[in-house]
Amino acid sequence: LEQPQDAVAAEDGTVRFRVVARGFSPLKFEWFKDDRRLLVATADQQELILVQVSLDSEGAYYCQVSNKDGSVNSTKATLTVKRAARVSRAALAAGGEAGEGGVGGGSRLRRSATRLGGGGGPLS
């Protein structure tokens, strides 16, 4: 049995877990997440494809492969999802346009931090 590998994905990304098994046909594949059977479209294939992953998608995934002679479980592969950067409208309104303390800028924040810091250098 070729085992699935740990994966790291960006939020809303796609992840693929794959097992390769040999044995007498027909082979049956069942994918699990945190010991619960998955009911997604590819949960009965040798490759599990998860689309638009979210933080709720994080967990331990494994596949149970079976035939008329028995079954075997793969090792567990961990999925880690990296949170996508989000900018709220309130943050944009408070910070002004990009380059003016808003997205991608930060100059207004540095000036304020210097004044609040009693004349020392900007915060880092």
Backbone bond lengths (Angstrom), bond angles and torsions (degrees), N, CA, C in turn:
res aa  C-N    CA-C-N  psi(-1)  N-CA   C-N-CA  omega(-1)  CA-C   N-CA-C  phi
1 L - - - 1.453 - - 1.527 108.49 -
2 E 1.324 116.65 121.45 1.463 121.65 173.91 1.515 107.56 -85.12
3 Q 1.321 117.14 126.53 1.462 123.14 -169.07 1.535 113.23 -86.05
4 P 1.338 117.08 150.89 1.473 120.46 172.72 1.531 109.21 -71.34
5 Q 1.319 116.36 153.44 1.463 122.09 -176.86 1.525 110.56 -109.21
6 D 1.345 115.94 149.56 1.471 120.41 174.45 1.518 109.46 -55.92
7 A 1.334 115.36 151.22 1.466 119.69 -178.77 1.530 110.14 -140.32
8 V 1.335 114.32 149.51 1.456 122.34 172.78 1.519 106.33 -123.72
9 A 1.336 116.63 130.63 1.464 120.23 -177.40 1.514 109.86 -136.87
10 A 1.313 115.52 150.97 1.456 121.13 173.40 1.523 108.46 -76.89
11 E 1.308 115.72 149.12 1.458 120.57 175.60 1.527 109.09 -53.84
12 D 1.311 118.13 138.50 1.461 126.62 -176.69 1.529 112.92 73.51
13 G 1.330 117.76 6.13 1.460 121.55 179.21 1.526 111.56 -84.78
14 T 1.334 114.82 -175.23 1.463 122.52 179.29 1.520 108.94 -117.80
15 V 1.328 115.97 140.65 1.464 122.60 -179.60 1.523 108.50 -128.54
16 R 1.330 115.47 143.43 1.463 121.10 176.71 1.526 108.73 -126.63
17 F 1.329 115.25 128.50 1.459 122.01 170.85 1.525 106.06 -115.04
18 R 1.337 115.74 140.34 1.473 119.28 -175.07 1.530 109.72 -139.33
19 V 1.318 114.67 140.86 1.463 121.34 169.78 1.519 107.94 -123.55
20 V 1.324 115.51 150.76 1.462 121.17 173.36 1.519 105.68 -123.46
21 A 1.322 115.54 121.81 1.458 120.81 -177.97 1.520 110.23 -126.33
22 R 1.323 115.25 149.56 1.461 121.02 176.52 1.517 107.89 -123.28
23 G 1.312 115.75 142.67 1.455 120.61 178.62 1.517 109.32 168.08
24 F 1.311 115.36 -179.84 1.463 119.65 179.22 1.517 110.35 -70.39
25 S 1.321 115.24 135.77 1.467 121.47 179.35 1.519 109.62 -73.51
26 P 1.296 116.57 155.12 1.466 126.56 -4.43 1.531 110.97 -84.68
27 L 1.334 115.29 143.50 1.461 121.00 174.09 1.526 108.59 -92.14
28 K 1.304 115.86 137.95 1.467 121.87 178.86 1.528 107.74 -112.02
29 F 1.342 116.10 131.44 1.460 122.30 -179.91 1.525 109.15 -112.50
30 E 1.319 116.03 132.59 1.467 121.43 175.27 1.526 108.04 -135.95
31 W 1.340 116.11 122.60 1.456 121.76 -178.86 1.522 110.17 -97.25
32 F 1.341 114.12 144.95 1.454 122.29 -179.41 1.528 109.89 -130.34
33 K 1.315 115.11 149.29 1.470 121.59 172.12 1.519 106.60 -125.84
34 D 1.314 116.29 124.40 1.461 121.55 -179.46 1.532 110.85 49.34
35 D 1.330 115.38 43.78 1.467 124.15 176.93 1.530 114.77 67.77
36 R 1.324 117.82 17.56 1.468 121.59 175.59 1.520 108.85 -117.69
37 R 1.317 116.73 131.84 1.469 122.35 -178.88 1.520 109.81 -60.88
38 L 1.337 116.17 132.80 1.463 121.79 177.98 1.517 110.44 -85.29
39 L 1.313 115.72 146.72 1.464 121.12 179.65 1.525 111.20 -120.76
40 V 1.331 116.93 31.66 1.465 120.95 177.95 1.522 109.37 -86.53
41 A 1.305 116.53 168.10 1.476 122.62 -172.19 1.527 113.35 -56.26
42 T 1.324 118.29 -35.84 1.467 119.91 -175.58 1.531 112.53 -102.10
43 A 1.333 118.48 14.74 1.466 121.66 -176.04 1.529 113.43 -68.70
44 D 1.336 117.46 -9.18 1.464 119.55 178.50 1.533 111.75 -114.87
45 Q 1.324 116.03 23.30 1.469 122.44 179.61 1.531 109.52 -115.37
46 Q 1.322 116.97 167.58 1.461 118.34 178.18 1.537 111.54 -76.80
47 E 1.328 117.15 -13.60 1.471 120.86 174.82 1.523 108.34 -120.40
48 L 1.330 115.31 121.60 1.458 121.90 176.81 1.516 107.92 -93.43
49 I 1.326 117.42 126.13 1.466 121.96 179.84 1.518 108.02 -117.04
50 L 1.322 115.69 121.33 1.460 122.04 177.80 1.522 108.03 -111.36
51 V 1.321 117.07 122.98 1.464 121.32 -179.54 1.521 109.50 -109.69
52 Q 1.318 115.51 152.21 1.466 123.59 179.78 1.524 110.70 50.38
53 V 1.346 115.73 54.20 1.461 119.75 -179.09 1.519 110.48 -64.65
54 S 1.318 115.06 150.85 1.464 121.88 178.10 1.525 107.82 -128.53
55 L 1.310 116.33 178.88 1.458 119.74 177.85 1.531 110.64 -60.56
56 D 1.328 117.37 -29.33 1.469 121.47 176.74 1.521 112.23 -67.95
57 S 1.325 117.88 -16.00 1.463 121.58 179.77 1.520 112.39 -78.20
58 E 1.329 116.86 -15.04 1.460 119.65 -179.28 1.526 110.42 -60.83
59 G 1.317 114.94 144.07 1.455 119.10 177.87 1.506 112.12 158.05
60 A 1.338 115.03 -169.24 1.460 122.65 -179.51 1.525 108.54 -106.25
61 Y 1.319 116.14 121.27 1.465 122.96 -177.70 1.525 109.58 -110.37
62 Y 1.334 115.88 140.97 1.459 120.15 172.79 1.523 109.44 -150.82
63 C 1.324 114.52 165.08 1.461 120.92 -178.26 1.530 109.32 -121.35
64 Q 1.317 114.73 137.44 1.461 120.82 172.38 1.531 107.05 -103.93
65 V 1.315 115.65 122.90 1.462 121.38 179.96 1.522 107.02 -110.44
66 S 1.335 115.57 130.78 1.458 118.47 -178.00 1.526 111.13 -140.59
67 N 1.317 114.49 160.17 1.462 123.48 170.93 1.516 106.81 -148.70
68 K 1.311 117.37 -168.69 1.467 120.51 -175.54 1.528 112.60 -64.22
69 D 1.332 117.90 -18.56 1.462 121.83 -177.84 1.532 114.13 -92.26
70 G 1.340 118.30 -8.50 1.465 119.79 -179.67 1.513 112.11 145.19
71 S 1.324 115.42 -164.80 1.469 120.39 -178.92 1.516 110.30 -143.42
72 V 1.324 114.26 159.71 1.463 122.02 176.72 1.521 107.53 -144.33
73 N 1.342 115.94 143.10 1.461 121.75 177.54 1.519 109.89 -100.21
74 S 1.314 116.03 141.66 1.460 120.53 172.59 1.526 108.26 -74.07
75 T 1.314 115.50 170.73 1.459 119.00 170.33 1.525 108.15 -71.05
76 K 1.312 116.71 163.69 1.462 120.91 179.74 1.522 109.89 -85.60
77 A 1.325 115.28 136.87 1.464 122.27 176.54 1.530 106.67 -112.34
78 T 1.309 116.06 131.98 1.457 120.96 -177.44 1.520 110.89 -92.51
79 L 1.330 115.56 132.00 1.471 121.22 173.35 1.515 108.24 -103.28
80 T 1.325 115.55 125.97 1.460 123.06 174.08 1.516 107.49 -114.80
81 V 1.327 116.40 130.04 1.466 121.54 -178.68 1.527 108.62 -110.47
82 K 1.319 115.41 126.72 1.463 121.85 178.16 1.518 108.75 -88.38
83 R 1.315 115.97 126.47 1.468 121.70 -179.11 1.520 110.20 -64.78
84 A 1.328 115.62 133.99 1.459 121.24 176.81 1.528 109.26 -75.84
85 A 1.317 116.45 142.14 1.468 120.85 177.10 1.517 108.80 -69.10
86 R 1.314 114.95 133.26 1.463 119.83 179.55 1.511 108.83 -127.86
87 V 1.310 115.86 142.05 1.454 121.54 177.24 1.517 107.01 -119.18
88 S 1.317 116.25 124.29 1.463 119.51 -179.38 1.524 109.87 -85.90
89 R 1.316 115.08 158.78 1.467 119.87 176.59 1.518 110.61 -62.79
90 A 1.326 117.30 -36.49 1.466 120.85 179.63 1.527 110.68 -62.42
91 A 1.324 117.02 -40.98 1.469 120.07 179.33 1.514 110.58 -66.35
92 L 1.316 117.56 -39.19 1.461 120.16 177.92 1.523 110.48 -65.84
93 A 1.338 117.04 -42.31 1.462 120.55 -179.78 1.525 111.06 -64.70
94 A 1.320 117.22 -39.87 1.461 120.97 -178.70 1.525 111.84 -72.70
95 G 1.332 116.87 -32.66 1.452 120.25 -174.51 1.504 114.47 -95.46
96 G 1.293 119.10 -6.82 1.459 120.59 -177.53 1.506 110.98 80.39
97 E 1.306 116.26 -160.92 1.464 121.57 -177.77 1.519 110.24 -77.72
98 A 1.307 115.51 164.01 1.465 120.84 177.25 1.517 108.98 -57.26
99 G 1.337 115.70 136.85 1.460 120.34 -178.82 1.515 112.13 89.91
100 E 1.312 118.20 -8.76 1.457 122.69 178.46 1.523 110.30 -118.20
101 G 1.309 117.71 38.05 1.447 120.63 179.87 1.514 112.12 97.63
102 G 1.317 117.79 -4.92 1.461 121.11 178.53 1.508 109.51 -95.96
103 V 1.275 117.25 -141.84 1.450 121.90 -177.88 1.517 110.50 -63.88
104 G 1.311 115.83 128.26 1.456 120.81 175.42 1.520 113.47 78.89
105 G 1.314 118.39 -5.23 1.459 120.07 -177.51 1.501 111.00 -106.84
106 G 1.295 115.87 -111.22 1.443 119.83 179.18 1.516 112.36 110.62
107 S 1.340 118.74 -0.48 1.458 119.55 -176.59 1.520 111.69 -65.92
108 R 1.329 118.94 -37.97 1.459 121.48 179.05 1.519 109.97 -64.06
109 L 1.324 118.40 -39.42 1.451 122.15 179.12 1.517 110.56 -64.18
110 R 1.318 118.19 -41.57 1.455 120.65 179.76 1.522 111.25 -63.77
111 R 1.330 118.04 -42.10 1.467 120.06 179.29 1.520 110.47 -62.98
112 S 1.328 117.77 -43.29 1.457 121.40 179.68 1.515 110.58 -64.31
113 A 1.316 117.39 -41.37 1.451 120.88 -178.72 1.518 110.61 -65.15
114 T 1.323 117.63 -35.73 1.450 120.55 178.68 1.527 110.02 -65.50
115 R 1.339 117.46 -44.66 1.458 120.71 179.47 1.518 110.82 -63.37
116 L 1.332 117.94 -43.56 1.450 121.34 -178.58 1.523 111.48 -69.08
117 G 1.305 116.85 -28.02 1.459 121.43 -176.93 1.512 113.48 -79.60
118 G 1.289 119.99 3.74 1.449 122.22 177.28 1.508 114.42 77.17
119 G 1.327 117.63 29.39 1.451 119.70 174.61 1.512 114.21 95.96
120 G 1.338 118.26 -3.75 1.459 120.33 178.45 1.524 109.68 -73.55
121 G 1.294 117.49 -174.96 1.454 122.54 178.32 1.513 111.35 -69.45
122 P 1.321 116.85 168.68 1.465 120.03 178.50 1.523 111.42 -64.53
123 L 1.320 115.91 154.00 1.455 121.09 176.88 1.510 109.55 -67.39
124 S 1.309 116.40 148.17 1.462 119.16 177.04 1.501 109.73 -130.27
